[in-house]
Amino acid sequence: MTFSANKLLLFGATGDLSQRMLLPSLCALMSDGLLPPGIDIIGTARSEHSDESFRNFAAEALQRFLPSGRKIAIDPFLARLRYQDLDASTPEGFDTLAKCVGPVGTGEDEGLSIFLSTAPFLFEPTIKGLQSNGLTTGNVRIGLEKPLGTDLGSSCQINDAVASAFTENRIFRIDHYLGKETVQNLLALRFANILFEPLWNAAHIDHVQITVAETVGLESRVGYYDTSGALRDMVQNHMLQLLALVAMEPPTSFDATAVRDEKVKVLRALREVQATETVTGQYKAGAINGEAVPGYDEELGKDSDTETFVAIKAHIDNWRWKGVPFYLRTGKRLPERTTEIIVQFRCVPFSIFAGKGAKTLPNRLVIGIQPRENIQLSLMTKVPGLDREGIRLRQVPLDIAMPDAFAGPERRIAYERLLLDLVEGDQTLFVRRDEVEAQWHWIDAIRETWKNDSITPKSYTAGSWGPSAAIALAERDGVTWHE
């Protein structure tokens, strides 16, 4: 269905995500002239607001969360905002909301995009309320913010509810990591350069590491996080999407169907994880950046077995990756905030320099996603100068720092790309239902293993890189985590 929406309906418009990401992203898009001219943006939530008070609310959020250093016009955006309060758990208010939204057009430049950022238990009644008031037919598409369930069964229930009102080509499941510039650049690195593809396989790659590290603790996510944990919060969506982009076969084209077809093949090829291939942890009191921080139970206010750290040794059983381990690691209260992918190549099969006392190290590709966006390739080079004992070699990085390489474009919020694609109808950077179900199938098997083997989180000090067992998980194979 090809149309450019001239109306955008935001559920959860007064929530934390809206304040931090959605409203600033939409304001920046409008300031840059990327949204359709004259687009109406209607916010809805339980909070009571008039159009004017919601504009004042939005103005305060923009003052706090718009990226510094960018010249963004606020007033034209505020003028496009409207608001209608709604309790999505009851059907009564949806008729008023439908009147506020108005008729949905049928032309190429007419239509409605809906962004659903609510608690998962509200997804089904919200869909029913929209459907009963004619807001799901014709030129209407819907974006769904995670979490989409807590396991495969609950995810299927949500997806069934959405599918009862929207066809798959009108459903946009959001993983905001796919909106990050460096994540998208991973596709360009792999498929716009001939250099890596001949080497991108088990014959030349020793292992892959994916790390998503956070310094923060629970912050404002207490209720959600303790029922989720690191495995479901980070691994099930963000990390598995990164893994799929690293491991996928070249798609036939850069369109939604071709890209997502290849990703789901990877997710379905993931081998079931054994108990000895996973480590869980929970942080205790320690220090971050020189400041004392409490342990997880202290922050939560009660004892809990929820994991705040996970390390997994994963395998993809296909021709390209057979025998190559993928080490996944994520956690809270780690020493630094970083997301990176490390592709470790194999050593040269024979070193001609060994007799000269020079040691060769394997090449390594490091793709930094946040906070530093860079691509770094480590190569062996000769150290300049003369040496009686022979030649000296050193590993030297070729470093492409994205802010330096592209000094002109301003850094964008990941949601800018995704919201623009939602309005324009491009599903390439969104997650298809079969991907979600393949991810949950793998994650559920891990949780079942933890349950059957009575695996509980090991304690680690805040400010460290997790439990010592996570280090041992990699070092058993002669691998050292990249830090």
N, C-alpha and C positions, 0 to 999 in steps of 0.2 A: 504494500500500500504506500504510494508515493504522494506525500503532501507535506507542506511546511505549515506547522501549526501557528495559528494567529492568536491562540489562547493557551495559557499554561496555568494549571490548577495545582497548587502546592498544599498537600496535606501535611500537618505537623509544622505549619508555617511559623509558629512561635517557639519551636523547640531549639535545642542546642545546635543540632546539625544545620538547621535553617539559618541561625544567627551566624555561625562560624563559616559556613561553606556556601549554602545555597543562595542566600541574598547577596553576599559579596560577589559570587560568581556571575549571577544574572546581571548585577549592576555593571560589572566589568564588560560583559558581553554586549550589553546595550550601549555603553560608552564607546566601544570600539565599532559600533555599527554592524555587529554580527547577528543580532536577533532580527526577525522580521519586523519591518516598520509597523508601528501601531499595535504591536502585540499587547494583549491584556494579560496581566499576571494577577491571579486571584489567590489569596492565601486563605486557608481555613484551618481551624484548630478549636479546642474547647474554650480557650480564653476568649473573653468578650472584648471585642474591639469594634470601633467604627472604622470607616476607611481612613479617616484622618489620624486616629490614634494608632492604627497599624502602621501608617507611614512614619509617624514619630518613632514608633518602636523599631522599624526597619532602619531609620536614620541613625539611631543610637548604635545598632548592631554594625552598620557600615563604618561608623566612626571608629569602632573598636577593632574590627576584623578585616577591613580592606587592606590588601598588601601595601606596605609602605614603599614609597618610591615610584608608584604608578600614578599617572595622571588620569583619574577616573571622574567623570561627571556624575554627580549623585542625583541632582534635581530631576532630570528627564526620566530617570528610573523610578523615583518615588511617585512621579505623576502617573505612572502606568499601573500602580498598585491599587488593588481593591481587596476587601476582606469580608468573609461571612463566617461567623462562629458556627460550630457544629460539634455535636457529640456523636462520634461515628459508631458508638455501640448501640445507638437507638435509630430506628428508621425514620423518625418523624422529621428530622431536620433536613433530609436530603432533597425534599421538594423545594425548600427555600434556597438551598445551595444551587439546585438546577436553574431556578429562576435568576439567581445572581450570575451564573455562568452564561446563560442565554443560549440561543440556538447554536448548534454546531454546523458549520458550513460543509459543503461537499466539493468545493473546488480545490485546485492544486495549492492555493495559498490560503486555504481555510481548513481549520481543524482544531482539535483540542488534544494537548498532551497533559497527562496527569502524572504527578510525582508523588508516590505514596511513601511517606516517611513516618510511620506510626509503629506502635507495638505490634508484634506479629499476631496477637490474638484479635486485633482489629481488622486484619486484612480481609477476612471472609465477610463480616458484616458490612465493611466499606464497599466491597465489590457488589454485594447484593443491593445496597442502597443506591449505588451508581446505576446499576442495571435496571432497577425498578423505576428510575427517573430518566431513562433514555440517554444516559451519559456513557454508554459503552458501545454504541453502534455507530456505524459510519466512520467518519474521519476522526477516530479517537484512538490514541495509544496510551499505554501506561508504563511508568517506570517504577520498579520495586526496589526499595532500599533494604539491605540485609538487617537482621538475620532472617533468612527464609527457612524457618524451622530450627529444630534442635537435633533432629536425626532424619533418616531417610523417610520414615513414615509421616512425620509432621510436615516435612518439606513437600511430600507428594500431596498432602491434604491442602496446603496453601496453593500449590501449583494447580491442583484440580479446580479449586475455587476460582482462581484467576482465569483458567482455561474455559470455564463455563461461560465467561462473558467476553473474553478476548482470544483471538487466534494468536498463534505463536509469533507470527510476523508483526504483531502489535504489542508484544510484551518485551520490556527492556529491563532485565535483571542487572542491577548495578553492583559492580565491584570497583570501588574508586581507585584501586591500584592501577587498573587498566587505563585510567585517564592520565596517569603520570607520564611526563614527557620521556623519561629514560626507559620506562617500560615499553612504550611504543617504539622507542629508538632501538630496542632489542630486535624487533622485527626488521628494521632497516639495516642494522648491523649484520644480521644473518642473511637476509635475502636481497640486499642491494649491493653486496660485495662478493666477489668470487673467492676472496682470500680464505674464508673460514669453512665454507661448505664442504670441500673435500676432506677436511680434518675433523668435521663435526660428527664423530662417531666413536664407537668403542675401540677401534684400532688406534686412535690417536689421543683420546681423552681418558685420563685416569679416573677422575671423579669430578663431581660438581657439588658446590656448597651454596646453600641459600640461607642467609641470616636476616631475620627481622628482629632487631633489638630495640627496646624501649627503656628509657630511664624512669618513666613515670610509674606510679602505682595505680590505685583504683580511681583516683580523681572523682568524677561525677558518675561513674559507671558501676557503682556498688551493686545495685539490684540486678543488672544484666550480667555482669562479669562472673559473679559467684555461681550462677546457674549455667554458665557457658564454659569458662576456662580457656586456656591458651589454645588447646587443640581445635575447638570449635570456633573460637574468635578469630584466630589468625591462620592456622594451617588449612582448615577446610575451604577457605575462599582465597585469600590473598596469596598464600604460599603455593598452593596447588595451581593457581593460575600462572604464577611465575614459572613454576616447573614445566607446565604445559607449553609455554612460549619458548623456553629453552630447548625442549625436547621434541617439539612437533616437526613433522615433515614439511617441506616447502608446499604451501597451498598453490592451487592453480591460478589464483588471482587474489588481490587484496579486497575481498568483499566478505560480507558477514557469513555467508554459507560456507565458502571455501576455508576461511580461517578457522571457524568453529568446528568444522568437520575434522580438521587435523588435530585440534586441541582435544576433542573428546576421545580420539583414538589413543592418545597418550594416557589420559585418565583411566580409560578402561584397561590399559596394559599394566597398570600399577600392581605389583605383586603384594599379596597380603603380608603385613608386617608381623614378624615374630616378637615375642616378649623381649628377647635379648637385643632387639634392634630399636628399642625406644627407651627414653629416659624422661621422667617427669620430675618437676621440682616446684617448690613454693618458697618465696623469699622470706627471710627473717630480717630482723632489724639490722641496719648497717648504715652506710654513708654513700650518698650520691653527690658528686662534685663538692666534696668536703663538708657536706651538711648531713646531720643525722636524720635518718628516716625510719619510721616504724616498720614492723613486720606485717605480713598480709593479714594475719588473724587480728592484730592490733587495729589495723585500719578498718577491718570488717566489723570488729566488735564481738566476734565469736569465733570458735574453732571451726575450721573448714578443711576439707580434703581437696578443694579445687586447685588445680595446677596452674601456676603462673609461668611455667617454663616447660618447653617440650623440645626434645631432640630426637630425630628419627633418621634411621638409615633406610632409605627407600630404593627400590629397584623397578625398572621398567622392562618388562619382558617382551622385547621385540628385537628385530635384527639390528637396528641402529645402536641400541643401548644395552644389549645383553652383557651383563657382567660389570657395568659401570654403576657404582653406588652414588646416590644423590643424598647428601647429608642436609637435613633441614633442621634449623634451630631458631627458636623464637622465645622471648621471655620479657617479663617486666622487671624493673629495677636492675637492669644490667648497666655496665659502666658507661655506655654511650648510646645515643640514638642513631641507629644506622640500619639501612636496608641495602643489601648488596648480594650480587651473584658472582661466584668465583668458579671459573672453568679451569681446572688444572689439567694441562696436557701431560702426556707421558714423556719420560726422559728420552733423549736420543738413543737409538739402539746400540751405538758404539761410539765412544768418545776418542777422537784422535789426539786429544790433549792430555789424556790420563798419564802418559809417560812423562809429561812435562810438569806434573804436579798440579795441574789445574783441574778443578772440580766443576762439572757442568750441573746446572739446576734446571728443572723442567720449566717450560714457558707457562705463564699464568695470565688469564684474562680476568680482570676484575671490572664488573659493571656496577657502579655506584648509583643507587636510585634515590636515596635521601640520607642525610640532608645535602650531601655533596653529590651533584649529578656529574658523573665522569665515567670515562672508559679508559682503562689502563691495561696495557699489554707489556708484560715483563719479558725481556729478551736478554740473552747472554752476549756480552761484548768484551773485547780485550781492554784491560786497563792500560792507559797510555804509559809509555816509558820503557826502560830496559830492566831486565831482571836476569841475573846469572843463573838462577835456578830454573828458568823457563818462562813460559807465558802465564800471565795472570788474567783470570776471567772474573767478571762481576756481572750480576743481574741488574739491568737498568730498565726503568719503566718508560714506555712511551705513553704519555698521559694526555688525554683529550678532556679538558675541563669544559663542560658545556657552556657555562656562563661566559668563559673567555672565548671559546670558539664562535659563539653566536652572541656577540655583545649587543646587537640591536634589539631583538625581541625581548619583551619583558617576561619575567617568569610568571606563569599562570597557575591558578588553582586547578587541581585535577578535575574538579567538578565542572569547570568551565567547558572542557571538551565534552564531557558526558551530557551535560544539560543541552549544549548546542546540538549534539547528535540526537538527543531525545526529541527536540523540537523539529529537526530536519528529517528524522526517521532512519538514521544510519545505525544498524545493529552490530557493526563489526566489533566494537569494544564492549559489548554487553554479553552476558553469559546465558547460553541456551539451556533449556530444561534438562536435556540429556547430560550436559556437563555437570549441572548441579547434582543430579542424581548419582552420577558416577563418583563425584567427590564425596557425597555422603555415604555411599556404599563402602568406600575405602576407610573413611573416618569411623564409621560405626563398627567396622571390624577391629580397629585399634582399640576402641573403647571396650568392646567385648573381651578382648585379650587382657586389658587392664583388670576388668572385673573378674574374669576366670582365674587369673594368676595373682589376685589380691595385690596389684601394684598400686602403691600410693606415692604421692610426691615426696621426693627427697628434699631436705632443707638446704638452702643456699643463702649466703649472706648478700644482702642488698649491696650493689656496687661490684659484685663479682660476675663472672661469666657463666653462672649457673652451677649445678651440682658437679662434683668431680667425676661422677659417672658419665657425664656428657663428654668430658675430655677423653675418658677411656673408650667410649663408644667409637670415636674416630681413631684413636691411637692404636687400637687393636689391629687396624688395617694399615698402620704406618702413616696415618693422615693427621695433620695438625690443623685445627680450626684457624681460619684467617682472622686475625685481630689487628 
